[in-house]
Amino acid sequence: MPFDGKEFGQRCVMIDKLDRVIDLLATEDRWCKRQLRTNDGRRCLMGALIDVRAESMLAHPILAAARELTGRSYGRVEQFNDHSKTDHTVIAAALKRARENLLLGKVAPVSTITVAHRVRSFYAALARLGA
């Protein structure tokens, strides 16, 4: 079930943080491209994620939602935010879709084990390359 035990608690945290990101970027005059924050208080999507301490927690659900909406795959949140066809309307739609997907259990929460596995895999790949 999507809302059993630990996963339920993690989804609640993710949705709470996503709601905070949505609030930070609620209007076009609160969003920007190509920089985390501006002097007048605007933020890019990554800047908002950093401000709510949710970069690693919400990147996957947001990028999955962006792919659903645009048909494009983005490797990083910054690529999505700064893409030439991304505007505030697209950002807001992706955040809304990410929230819906989390509520419906379509996107699995990032677990500590998954993150640790990715880190180990990354370092193993570097070792194989001789870096």
RAHUQUI-V779803 format. One line per field, one symbol per residue. ss: DSSP state (a for helix, b for strand, c for the rest). psi: psi as a letter, one per 40 degrees, with the letter a starting at -180 (. if undefined). burial: + if it has 24 or more other C-alpha atoms within 12 Angstrom, else -. A space follows every 50 residues. Layout:
ss->???
psi->???
burial->???
This chain:
ss->ccccaaaaaaaaaaaaaaaaaaaacccaaabcccccbcccccbcaaaaaa acccaaaaaaaaaaaaaaaaccccccaaaaaacccccaaaaaaaaaaaaa aaaacccccccaaaaaaaaaaaaaaaaaacc
psi->idfibdddddddddddddddddddfdideeiiieidiideeiiidddddd deffdddedddddddddddeeihhdidddddeidehaddddddddddddd dddeedhhihidddddddddddddddddee.
burial->---------++-+++-++++++-+++---++++--+-----+++++++++ ++-++++++++++++++-+----+-++++++++--+++-++++++++++- +++---++++---------------------
